[in-house]
Structures are given as structure tokens and as C-alpha cells.
């Protein structure tokens, strides 16, 4: 999705609300940011990301799912547009580098080839 605040392509995601599990957060954020309604998300990984503004380190719970049909994506104030990106493809300048890396590593782990950074 194209994030309206950061002006870059990134994965849907967000902050956990009080009492919410990481999986429930992923389901809610996916629905709020894309319009995709599914409960079929499974845990994929934990990612550690160093941020610059503000300067801090975050741990992210990464979830993934499989959609049976192409979804109808809904633009909103936070997500201005959508595009499909194959993690094996080049990373454009306007993409979030950490999100691209997360997507590539999750895909590689799913295929059984998680032996290091992408080549």
C-alpha cells in the first residue's frame, strides 16, 4: 500500500491496541488499511527494525495469509493506493526497505530457503 504519511510503498501494519493479540492486530490492521476481511492469517516471523525518526528499535510480529480470490482493495486516508509486488522483483526507491526485506525473507522461509540475505 502507498502510505499517505510516509509517502512510500509498504506492507499494511500498525500498533497493537490494549488487550489485543498480535494476530488480532494483524487482522484488524489489514482490514482497516486495505479493506481485506479475513481471519485466516498465521504467524510468519518476528522482525527487528531500527527506526531513524524517532530513533528507536521495534519488534514486529509478521503474519501472512493466502487469499483464494483477488481482493477488492479500498483506498482510505492512510492507504492512498495499492499495487502487487513480487518479493523476488527489484525494490524501487519509493518502497520501504525494511518492508521489502521482511517480505523477501518470509517468502524465502516459506519456500525453505532462509539461509541469509537476498542475492
N, CA, C and O atoms as CSV, one atom per row, in Angstrom:
chain,resi,resn,atom,element,x,y,z
A,1,UNK,N,N,0.841,-1.174,0.000
A,1,UNK,CA,C,0.000,0.000,0.000
A,1,UNK,C,C,0.886,1.237,0.000
A,1,UNK,O,O,2.011,1.204,0.497
A,2,UNK,N,N,0.366,2.338,-0.566
A,2,UNK,CA,C,1.127,3.583,-0.551
A,2,UNK,C,C,0.687,4.380,0.667
A,2,UNK,O,O,-0.440,4.873,0.722
A,3,UNK,N,N,1.582,4.504,1.646
A,3,UNK,CA,C,1.285,5.165,2.913
A,3,UNK,C,C,1.228,6.679,2.721
A,3,UNK,O,O,2.180,7.285,2.229
A,4,UNK,N,N,0.119,7.278,3.107
A,4,UNK,CA,C,-0.090,8.711,2.902
A,4,UNK,C,C,0.844,9.572,3.749
A,4,UNK,O,O,1.174,10.690,3.352
A,5,UNK,N,N,1.269,9.077,4.895
A,5,UNK,CA,C,2.109,9.867,5.798
A,5,UNK,C,C,3.584,9.753,5.412
A,5,UNK,O,O,4.284,10.762,5.328
A,6,UNK,N,N,4.060,8.521,5.176
A,6,UNK,CA,C,5.472,8.321,4.851
A,6,UNK,C,C,5.775,8.457,3.359
A,6,UNK,O,O,6.938,8.525,2.961
A,7,UNK,N,N,4.732,8.494,2.542
A,7,UNK,CA,C,4.885,8.657,1.088
A,7,UNK,C,C,5.762,7.562,0.493
A,7,UNK,O,O,6.684,7.836,-0.275
A,8,UNK,N,N,5.461,6.315,0.858
A,8,UNK,CA,C,6.195,5.184,0.307
A,8,UNK,C,C,5.316,3.944,0.284
A,8,UNK,O,O,4.312,3.860,0.991
A,9,UNK,N,N,5.713,2.979,-0.547
A,9,UNK,CA,C,5.020,1.694,-0.601
A,9,UNK,C,C,5.492,0.857,0.570
A,9,UNK,O,O,6.693,0.760,0.827
A,10,UNK,N,N,4.555,0.252,1.281
A,10,UNK,CA,C,4.898,-0.577,2.429
A,10,UNK,C,C,3.825,-1.608,2.691
A,10,UNK,O,O,2.748,-1.565,2.096
A,11,UNK,N,N,4.122,-2.531,3.580
A,11,UNK,CA,C,3.158,-3.547,3.982
A,11,UNK,C,C,2.142,-2.936,4.935
A,11,UNK,O,O,2.479,-2.016,5.681
A,12,UNK,N,N,0.904,-3.426,4.927
A,12,UNK,CA,C,-0.058,-2.957,5.933
A,12,UNK,C,C,0.410,-3.377,7.324
A,12,UNK,O,O,1.023,-4.433,7.484
A,13,UNK,N,N,0.129,-2.575,8.298
A,13,UNK,CA,C,0.505,-2.919,9.668
A,13,UNK,C,C,0.211,-1.770,10.602
A,13,UNK,O,O,-0.187,-0.686,10.173
A,14,UNK,N,N,0.409,-2.015,11.882
A,14,UNK,CA,C,0.149,-0.953,12.844
A,14,UNK,C,C,0.369,-1.403,14.269
A,14,UNK,O,O,0.906,-2.478,14.532
A,15,UNK,N,N,-0.056,-0.560,15.170
A,15,UNK,CA,C,0.178,-0.749,16.595
A,15,UNK,C,C,-0.916,-1.578,17.249
A,15,UNK,O,O,-2.101,-1.444,16.944
A,16,UNK,N,N,-0.484,-2.426,18.144
A,16,UNK,CA,C,-1.419,-3.268,18.896
A,16,UNK,C,C,-2.194,-2.424,19.894
A,16,UNK,O,O,-1.626,-1.586,20.594
A,17,UNK,N,N,-3.490,-2.654,19.949
A,17,UNK,CA,C,-4.349,-1.955,20.901
A,17,UNK,C,C,-4.378,-2.730,22.222
A,17,UNK,O,O,-4.106,-3.930,22.233
A,18,UNK,N,N,-4.704,-2.062,23.333
A,18,UNK,CA,C,-4.731,-2.746,24.633
A,18,UNK,C,C,-5.607,-4.007,24.593
A,18,UNK,O,O,-6.742,-3.976,24.116
A,19,UNK,N,N,-5.056,-5.112,25.102
A,19,UNK,CA,C,-5.785,-6.369,25.174
A,19,UNK,C,C,-5.812,-7.166,23.877
A,19,UNK,O,O,-6.389,-8.252,23.831
A,20,UNK,N,N,-5.204,-6.646,22.838
A,20,UNK,CA,C,-5.237,-7.280,21.527
A,20,UNK,C,C,-4.025,-8.191,21.347
A,20,UNK,O,O,-2.915,-7.827,21.737
A,21,UNK,N,N,-4.224,-9.357,20.767
A,21,UNK,CA,C,-3.106,-10.246,20.445
A,21,UNK,C,C,-2.427,-9.743,19.165
A,21,UNK,O,O,-3.042,-9.003,18.396
A,22,UNK,N,N,-1.180,-10.131,18.930
A,22,UNK,CA,C,-0.535,-9.738,17.674
A,22,UNK,C,C,-1.320,-10.205,16.436
A,22,UNK,O,O,-1.412,-9.467,15.455
A,23,UNK,N,N,-1.874,-11.398,16.472
A,23,UNK,CA,C,-2.653,-11.904,15.343
A,23,UNK,C,C,-3.910,-11.059,15.120
A,23,UNK,O,O,-4.238,-10.721,13.983
A,24,UNK,N,N,-4.609,-10.720,16.200
A,24,UNK,CA,C,-5.806,-9.884,16.084
A,24,UNK,C,C,-5.445,-8.513,15.529
A,24,UNK,O,O,-6.197,-7.939,14.741
A,25,UNK,N,N,-4.281,-7.984,15.944
A,25,UNK,CA,C,-3.809,-6.705,15.409
A,25,UNK,C,C,-3.608,-6.810,13.904
A,25,UNK,O,O,-4.017,-5.920,13.158
A,26,UNK,N,N,-2.975,-7.901,13.451
A,26,UNK,CA,C,-2.732,-8.088,12.017
A,26,UNK,C,C,-4.049,-8.155,11.242
A,26,UNK,O,O,-4.175,-7.551,10.177
A,27,UNK,N,N,-5.018,-8.881,11.770
A,27,UNK,CA,C,-6.331,-8.996,11.116
A,27,UNK,C,C,-7.003,-7.626,11.035
A,27,UNK,O,O,-7.520,-7.248,9.984
A,28,UNK,N,N,-6.994,-6.886,12.141
A,28,UNK,CA,C,-7.637,-5.564,12.180
A,28,UNK,C,C,-6.936,-4.574,11.252
A,28,UNK,O,O,-7.587,-3.877,10.475
A,29,UNK,N,N,-5.601,-4.517,11.338
A,29,UNK,CA,C,-4.863,-3.560,10.519
A,29,UNK,C,C,-5.019,-3.864,9.027
A,29,UNK,O,O,-5.151,-2.944,8.220
A,30,UNK,N,N,-5.007,-5.133,8.658
A,30,UNK,CA,C,-5.212,-5.500,7.257
A,30,UNK,C,C,-6.579,-5.021,6.772
A,30,UNK,O,O,-6.701,-4.489,5.669
A,31,UNK,N,N,-7.602,-5.213,7.599
A,31,UNK,CA,C,-8.959,-4.769,7.249
A,31,UNK,C,C,-9.032,-3.245,7.159
A,31,UNK,O,O,-9.567,-2.701,6.193
A,32,UNK,N,N,-8.491,-2.556,8.174
A,32,UNK,CA,C,-8.568,-1.094,8.195
A,32,UNK,C,C,-7.784,-0.450,7.043
A,32,UNK,O,O,-8.230,0.537,6.457
A,33,UNK,N,N,-6.627,-1.011,6.728
A,33,UNK,CA,C,-5.759,-0.362,5.745
A,33,UNK,C,C,-6.015,-0.795,4.305
A,33,UNK,O,O,-5.645,-0.084,3.371
A,34,UNK,N,N,-6.644,-1.956,4.117
A,34,UNK,CA,C,-6.828,-2.448,2.742
A,34,UNK,C,C,-8.264,-2.793,2.388
A,34,UNK,O,O,-8.616,-2.854,1.210
A,35,UNK,N,N,-9.095,-3.017,3.394
A,35,UNK,CA,C,-10.454,-3.478,3.139
A,35,UNK,C,C,-10.555,-4.996,3.048
A,35,UNK,O,O,-11.642,-5.523,2.815
A,36,UNK,N,N,-9.440,-5.710,3.228
A,36,UNK,CA,C,-9.456,-7.179,3.185
A,36,UNK,C,C,-9.976,-7.717,4.511
A,36,UNK,O,O,-9.406,-7.445,5.568
A,37,UNK,N,N,-11.058,-8.480,4.448
A,37,UNK,CA,C,-11.651,-9.096,5.633
A,37,UNK,C,C,-11.291,-10.575,5.631
A,37,UNK,O,O,-11.820,-11.348,4.832
A,38,UNK,N,N,-10.393,-10.967,6.525
A,38,UNK,CA,C,-10.040,-12.378,6.681
A,38,UNK,C,C,-9.542,-12.625,8.095
A,38,UNK,O,O,-8.906,-11.764,8.703
A,39,UNK,N,N,-9.837,-13.797,8.605
A,39,UNK,CA,C,-9.278,-14.228,9.882
A,39,UNK,C,C,-8.188,-15.267,9.648
A,39,UNK,O,O,-7.582,-15.770,10.595
A,40,UNK,N,N,-7.945,-15.584,8.383
A,40,UNK,CA,C,-7.007,-16.639,8.023
A,40,UNK,C,C,-5.585,-16.099,7.876
A,40,UNK,O,O,-5.013,-16.128,6.786
A,41,UNK,N,N,-5.021,-15.608,8.974
A,41,UNK,CA,C,-3.646,-15.146,8.994
A,41,UNK,C,C,-2.877,-15.968,10.011
A,41,UNK,O,O,-3.371,-16.231,11.107
A,42,UNK,N,N,-1.676,-16.370,9.651
A,42,UNK,CA,C,-0.835,-17.141,10.552
A,42,UNK,C,C,0.469,-16.425,10.824
A,42,UNK,O,O,0.942,-15.630,10.012
A,43,UNK,N,N,1.041,-16.720,11.976
A,43,UNK,CA,C,2.314,-16.112,12.358
A,43,UNK,C,C,3.398,-16.558,11.379
A,43,UNK,O,O,3.480,-17.737,11.036
A,44,UNK,N,N,4.235,-15.611,10.928
A,44,UNK,CA,C,5.310,-15.924,9.986
A,44,UNK,C,C,6.690,-15.674,10.584
A,44,UNK,O,O,7.610,-16.462,10.364
A,45,UNK,N,N,6.846,-14.579,11.343
A,45,UNK,CA,C,8.178,-14.230,11.851
A,45,UNK,C,C,8.097,-13.059,12.812
A,45,UNK,O,O,7.070,-12.390,12.925
A,46,UNK,N,N,9.205,-12.828,13.502
A,46,UNK,CA,C,9.409,-11.601,14.263
A,46,UNK,C,C,10.529,-10.861,13.557
A,46,UNK,O,O,11.562,-11.447,13.234
A,47,UNK,N,N,10.328,-9.585,13.319
A,47,UNK,CA,C,11.347,-8.767,12.666
A,47,UNK,C,C,11.778,-7.661,13.616
A,47,UNK,O,O,10.940,-7.022,14.252
A,48,UNK,N,N,13.085,-7.433,13.714
A,48,UNK,CA,C,13.632,-6.324,14.492
A,48,UNK,C,C,14.013,-5.231,13.512
A,48,UNK,O,O,14.764,-5.469,12.566
A,49,UNK,N,N,13.491,-4.021,13.742
A,49,UNK,CA,C,13.711,-2.909,12.823
A,49,UNK,C,C,14.232,-1.713,13.606
A,49,UNK,O,O,13.673,-1.346,14.640
A,50,UNK,N,N,15.304,-1.108,13.107
A,50,UNK,CA,C,15.826,0.123,13.696
A,50,UNK,C,C,15.238,1.313,12.966
A,50,UNK,O,O,15.390,1.433,11.750
A,51,UNK,N,N,14.571,2.190,13.689
A,51,UNK,CA,C,13.961,3.387,13.101
A,51,UNK,C,C,14.868,4.595,13.293
A,51,UNK,O,O,15.674,4.641,14.222
A,52,UNK,N,N,14.726,5.570,12.403
A,52,UNK,CA,C,15.532,6.786,12.485
A,52,UNK,C,C,14.750,7.916,13.141
A,52,UNK,O,O,15.265,8.599,14.027
A,53,UNK,N,N,13.497,8.116,12.703
A,53,UNK,CA,C,12.664,9.179,13.279
A,53,UNK,C,C,11.360,8.599,13.772
A,53,UNK,O,O,10.506,8.295,12.939
A,54,UNK,N,N,11.144,8.429,15.025
A,54,UNK,CA,C,12.083,8.646,16.128
A,54,UNK,C,C,13.113,7.514,16.185
A,54,UNK,O,O,12.874,6.415,15.684
A,55,UNK,N,N,14.237,7.797,16.791
A,55,UNK,CA,C,15.327,6.841,16.886
A,55,UNK,C,C,14.983,5.780,17.937
A,55,UNK,O,O,15.065,6.022,19.141
A,56,UNK,N,N,14.595,4.595,17.444
A,56,UNK,CA,C,14.248,3.508,18.358
A,56,UNK,C,C,14.274,2.191,17.599
A,56,UNK,O,O,14.304,2.168,16.369
A,57,UNK,N,N,14.263,1.116,18.335
A,57,UNK,CA,C,14.233,-0.227,17.763
A,57,UNK,C,C,12.869,-0.834,18.060
A,57,UNK,O,O,12.381,-0.749,19.187
A,58,UNK,N,N,12.252,-1.448,17.052
A,58,UNK,CA,C,10.934,-2.057,17.222
A,58,UNK,C,C,10.996,-3.530,16.861
A,58,UNK,O,O,11.758,-3.940,15.985
A,59,UNK,N,N,10.184,-4.317,17.546
A,59,UNK,CA,C,9.980,-5.717,17.192
A,59,UNK,C,C,8.609,-5.830,16.547
A,59,UNK,O,O,7.616,-5.352,17.096
A,60,UNK,N,N,8.557,-6.456,15.391
A,60,UNK,CA,C,7.315,-6.585,14.642
A,60,UNK,C,C,6.902,-8.044,14.549
A,60,UNK,O,O,7.718,-8.905,14.221
A,61,UNK,N,N,5.645,-8.321,14.835
A,61,UNK,CA,C,5.093,-9.651,14.605
A,61,UNK,C,C,4.563,-9.661,13.182
A,61,UNK,O,O,3.669,-8.886,12.842
A,62,UNK,N,N,5.112,-10.536,12.351
A,62,UNK,CA,C,4.740,-10.597,10.940
A,62,UNK,C,C,3.796,-11.773,10.735
A,62,UNK,O,O,4.081,-12.894,11.156
A,63,UNK,N,N,2.674,-11.505,10.087
A,63,UNK,CA,C,1.685,-12.544,9.780
A,63,UNK,C,C,1.483,-12.613,8.276
A,63,UNK,O,O,1.700,-11.636,7.559
A,64,UNK,N,N,1.070,-13.767,7.818
A,64,UNK,CA,C,0.800,-13.922,6.381
A,64,UNK,C,C,-0.453,-14.763,6.199
A,64,UNK,O,O,-0.881,-15.491,7.094
A,65,UNK,N,N,-1.017,-14.638,5.026
A,65,UNK,CA,C,-2.211,-15.400,4.697
A,65,UNK,C,C,-2.239,-15.692,3.213
A,65,UNK,O,O,-1.393,-15.210,2.459
A,66,UNK,N,N,-3.194,-16.467,2.806
A,66,UNK,CA,C,-3.360,-16.814,1.401
A,66,UNK,C,C,-4.799,-16.478,1.025
A,66,UNK,O,O,-5.743,-16.944,1.664
A,67,UNK,N,N,-4.955,-15.676,-0.004
A,67,UNK,CA,C,-6.283,-15.284,-0.454
A,67,UNK,C,C,-6.701,-16.166,-1.622
A,67,UNK,O,O,-5.918,-16.411,-2.540
A,68,UNK,N,N,-7.920,-16.632,-1.579
A,68,UNK,CA,C,-8.411,-17.508,-2.647
A,68,UNK,C,C,-8.742,-16.744,-3.921
A,68,UNK,O,O,-8.653,-17.287,-5.021
A,69,UNK,N,N,-9.121,-15.492,-3.765
A,69,UNK,CA,C,-9.506,-14.658,-4.899
A,69,UNK,C,C,-8.844,-13.295,-4.756
A,69,UNK,O,O,-8.563,-12.869,-3.636
A,70,UNK,N,N,-8.588,-12.604,-5.850
A,70,UNK,CA,C,-8.048,-11.243,-5.744
A,70,UNK,C,C,-9.022,-10.369,-4.947
A,70,UNK,O,O,-10.213,-10.333,-5.254
A,71,UNK,N,N,-8.527,-9.671,-3.934
A,71,UNK,CA,C,-9.424,-8.866,-3.098
A,71,UNK,C,C,-9.768,-7.541,-3.756
A,71,UNK,O,O,-9.069,-7.067,-4.653
A,72,UNK,N,N,-10.850,-6.962,-3.294
A,72,UNK,CA,C,-11.193,-5.593,-3.682
A,72,UNK,C,C,-10.557,-4.694,-2.616
A,72,UNK,O,O,-10.997,-4.673,-1.467
A,73,UNK,N,N,-9.533,-3.964,-3.005
A,73,UNK,CA,C,-8.796,-3.121,-2.075
A,73,UNK,C,C,-9.449,-1.750,-1.990
A,73,UNK,O,O,-9.903,-1.207,-2.997
A,74,UNK,N,N,-9.495,-1.194,-0.783
A,74,UNK,CA,C,-10.194,0.050,-0.533
A,74,UNK,C,C,-9.225,1.137,-0.091
A,74,UNK,O,O,-8.684,1.072,1.013
A,75,UNK,N,N,-8.999,2.141,-0.944
A,75,UNK,CA,C,-8.143,3.271,-0.570
A,75,UNK,C,C,-8.814,4.059,0.552
A,75,UNK,O,O,-10.040,4.087,0.662
A,76,UNK,N,N,-7.989,4.698,1.382
A,76,UNK,CA,C,-8.502,5.473,2.510
A,76,UNK,C,C,-7.487,6.553,2.869
A,76,UNK,O,O,-6.524,6.761,2.133
A,77,UNK,N,N,-7.690,7.240,3.988
A,77,UNK,CA,C,-6.787,8.322,4.387
A,77,UNK,C,C,-5.358,7.853,4.617
A,77,UNK,O,O,-4.416,8.608,4.377
A,78,UNK,N,N,-5.180,6.616,5.081
A,78,UNK,CA,C,-3.841,6.094,5.359
A,78,UNK,C,C,-3.204,5.402,4.175
A,78,UNK,O,O,-1.990,5.490,3.985
A,79,UNK,N,N,-4.002,4.715,3.373
A,79,UNK,CA,C,-3.517,3.971,2.216
A,79,UNK,C,C,-4.103,4.590,0.958
A,79,UNK,O,O,-5.280,4.402,0.653
A,80,UNK,N,N,-3.277,5.326,0.233
A,80,UNK,CA,C,-3.768,6.065,-0.932
A,80,UNK,C,C,-3.915,5.205,-2.177
A,80,UNK,O,O,-4.745,5.496,-3.038
A,81,UNK,N,N,-3.119,4.152,-2.277
A,81,UNK,CA,C,-3.146,3.292,-3.467
A,81,UNK,C,C,-2.559,1.931,-3.113
A,81,UNK,O,O,-1.976,1.742,-2.046
A,82,UNK,N,N,-2.729,0.998,-4.032
A,82,UNK,CA,C,-2.223,-0.356,-3.821
A,82,UNK,C,C,-1.550,-0.854,-5.088
A,82,UNK,O,O,-1.882,-0.427,-6.194
A,83,UNK,N,N,-0.607,-1.754,-4.914
A,83,UNK,CA,C,-0.022,-2.460,-6.048
A,83,UNK,C,C,0.501,-3.806,-5.545
A,83,UNK,O,O,0.850,-3.956,-4.374
A,84,UNK,N,N,0.546,-4.758,-6.436
A,84,UNK,CA,C,1.094,-6.072,-6.110
A,84,UNK,C,C,2.571,-6.044,-6.460
A,84,UNK,O,O,2.962,-5.517,-7.502
A,85,UNK,N,N,3.394,-6.616,-5.581
A,85,UNK,CA,C,4.835,-6.649,-5.775
A,85,UNK,C,C,5.332,-8.051,-5.452
A,85,UNK,O,O,5.041,-8.597,-4.387
A,86,UNK,N,N,6.080,-8.622,-6.378
A,86,UNK,CA,C,6.682,-9.928,-6.135
A,86,UNK,C,C,7.965,-9.716,-5.352
A,86,UNK,O,O,8.834,-8.975,-5.812
A,87,UNK,N,N,8.122,-10.334,-4.189
A,87,UNK,CA,C,9.338,-10.121,-3.393
A,87,UNK,C,C,10.640,-10.452,-4.122
A,87,UNK,O,O,11.697,-9.971,-3.713
A,88,UNK,N,N,10.601,-11.253,-5.180
A,88,UNK,CA,C,11.816,-11.538,-5.945
A,88,UNK,C,C,12.167,-10.397,-6.901
A,88,UNK,O,O,13.262,-10.383,-7.463
A,89,UNK,N,N,11.257,-9.441,-7.092
A,89,UNK,CA,C,11.487,-8.321,-8.010
A,89,UNK,C,C,12.371,-7.264,-7.359
A,89,UNK,O,O,12.581,-7.277,-6.146
A,90,UNK,N,N,12.884,-6.349,-8.177
A,90,UNK,CA,C,13.698,-5.255,-7.667
A,90,UNK,C,C,12.896,-4.391,-6.701
A,90,UNK,O,O,11.675,-4.281,-6.808
A,91,UNK,N,N,13.606,-3.784,-5.761
A,91,UNK,CA,C,12.991,-2.875,-4.795
A,91,UNK,C,C,13.128,-1.458,-5.341
A,91,UNK,O,O,14.239,-0.969,-5.546
A,92,UNK,N,N,12.000,-0.809,-5.574
A,92,UNK,CA,C,12.001,0.558,-6.085
A,92,UNK,C,C,12.410,1.547,-4.989
A,92,UNK,O,O,12.321,1.243,-3.800
A,93,UNK,N,N,12.859,2.733,-5.407
A,93,UNK,CA,C,13.278,3.772,-4.460
A,93,UNK,C,C,12.164,4.210,-3.527
A,93,UNK,O,O,12.426,4.632,-2.401
A,94,UNK,N,N,10.928,4.114,-3.984
A,94,UNK,CA,C,9.811,4.591,-3.168
A,94,UNK,C,C,9.180,3.476,-2.324
A,94,UNK,O,O,8.051,3.608,-1.851
A,95,UNK,N,N,9.922,2.379,-2.141
A,95,UNK,CA,C,9.444,1.287,-1.291
A,95,UNK,C,C,10.156,1.340,0.051
A,95,UNK,O,O,11.303,1.781,0.133
A,96,UNK,N,N,9.487,0.898,1.088
A,96,UNK,CA,C,10.097,0.796,2.405
A,96,UNK,C,C,11.117,-0.341,2.384
A,96,UNK,O,O,10.732,-1.499,2.223
A,97,UNK,N,N,12.419,-0.039,2.544
A,97,UNK,CA,C,13.416,-1.110,2.536
A,97,UNK,C,C,13.173,-2.191,3.587
A,97,UNK,O,O,13.295,-3.374,3.270
A,98,UNK,N,N,12.829,-1.827,4.839
A,98,UNK,CA,C,12.572,-2.899,5.814
A,98,UNK,C,C,11.384,-3.781,5.414
A,98,UNK,O,O,11.437,-4.998,5.585
A,99,UNK,N,N,10.321,-3.182,4.887
A,99,UNK,CA,C,9.157,-3.980,4.499
A,99,UNK,C,C,9.485,-4.905,3.335
A,99,UNK,O,O,9.043,-6.053,3.310
A,100,UNK,N,N,10.264,-4.409,2.365
A,100,UNK,CA,C,10.673,-5.250,1.246
A,100,UNK,C,C,11.515,-6.421,1.742
A,100,UNK,O,O,11.335,-7.551,1.287
A,101,UNK,N,N,12.421,-6.161,2.659
A,101,UNK,CA,C,13.276,-7.222,3.217
A,101,UNK,C,C,12.439,-8.240,3.980
A,101,UNK,O,O,12.663,-9.443,3.850
A,102,UNK,N,N,11.485,-7.778,4.768
A,102,UNK,CA,C,10.602,-8.688,5.509
A,102,UNK,C,C,9.850,-9.581,4.537
A,102,UNK,O,O,9.794,-10.796,4.725
A,103,UNK,N,N,9.271,-8.990,3.499
A,103,UNK,CA,C,8.519,-9.779,2.520
A,103,UNK,C,C,9.406,-10.826,1.851
A,103,UNK,O,O,8.991,-11.973,1.685
A,104,UNK,N,N,10.621,-10.444,1.468
A,104,UNK,CA,C,11.533,-11.387,0.817
A,104,UNK,C,C,11.910,-12.536,1.750
A,104,UNK,O,O,11.939,-13.694,1.335
A,105,UNK,N,N,12.198,-12.212,3.010
A,105,UNK,CA,C,12.610,-13.260,3.954
A,105,UNK,C,C,11.454,-14.204,4.301
A,105,UNK,O,O,11.658,-15.411,4.433
A,106,UNK,N,N,10.262,-13.667,4.446
A,106,UNK,CA,C,9.109,-14.523,4.740
A,106,UNK,C,C,8.833,-15.458,3.568
A,106,UNK,O,O,8.548,-16.639,3.766
A,107,UNK,N,N,8.918,-14.933,2.352
A,107,UNK,CA,C,8.711,-15.771,1.175
A,107,UNK,C,C,9.775,-16.858,1.085
A,107,UNK,O,O,9.455,-18.013,0.802
A,108,UNK,N,N,11.035,-16.503,1.321
A,108,UNK,CA,C,12.123,-17.488,1.279
A,108,UNK,C,C,11.943,-18.550,2.358
A,108,UNK,O,O,12.157,-19.734,2.099
A,109,UNK,N,N,11.555,-18.143,3.558
A,109,UNK,CA,C,11.349,-19.103,4.640
A,109,UNK,C,C,10.216,-20.065,4.288
A,109,UNK,O,O,10.280,-21.252,4.605
A,110,UNK,N,N,9.200,-19.554,3.643
A,110,UNK,CA,C,8.069,-20.397,3.237
A,110,UNK,C,C,8.500,-21.436,2.217
A,110,UNK,O,O,7.993,-22.557,2.208
A,111,UNK,N,N,9.443,-21.057,1.353
A,111,UNK,CA,C,9.916,-21.993,0.340
A,111,UNK,C,C,11.056,-22.863,0.849
A,111,UNK,O,O,11.551,-23.723,0.121
A,112,UNK,N,N,11.484,-22.645,2.116
A,112,UNK,CA,C,12.519,-23.468,2.715
A,112,UNK,C,C,13.927,-22.967,2.475
A,112,UNK,O,O,14.884,-23.669,2.803
A,113,UNK,N,N,14.089,-21.763,1.908
A,113,UNK,CA,C,15.412,-21.221,1.626
A,113,UNK,C,C,15.617,-19.948,2.424
A,113,UNK,O,O,15.546,-18.856,1.861
A,114,UNK,N,N,15.873,-20.061,3.739
A,114,UNK,CA,C,16.029,-18.885,4.580
A,114,UNK,C,C,17.470,-18.731,5.033
A,114,UNK,O,O,17.719,-18.358,6.179
A,115,UNK,N,N,18.418,-19.011,4.158
A,115,UNK,CA,C,19.835,-19.021,4.514
A,115,UNK,C,C,20.524,-17.689,4.268
A,115,UNK,O,O,21.576,-17.664,3.628
A,116,UNK,N,N,19.986,-16.606,4.740
A,116,UNK,CA,C,20.702,-15.356,4.650
A,116,UNK,C,C,20.024,-14.307,3.795
A,116,UNK,O,O,18.906,-14.502,3.317
A,117,UNK,N,N,20.716,-13.185,3.605
A,117,UNK,CA,C,20.124,-12.069,2.871
A,117,UNK,C,C,19.937,-12.382,1.407
A,117,UNK,O,O,20.587,-13.281,0.873
A,118,UNK,N,N,19.043,-11.641,0.740
A,118,UNK,CA,C,18.787,-11.902,-0.668
A,118,UNK,C,C,20.015,-11.590,-1.514
A,118,UNK,O,O,20.839,-10.750,-1.154
A,119,UNK,N,N,20.119,-12.274,-2.632
A,119,UNK,CA,C,21.253,-12.032,-3.529
A,119,UNK,C,C,20.800,-11.242,-4.731
A,119,UNK,O,O,21.608,-10.936,-5.608
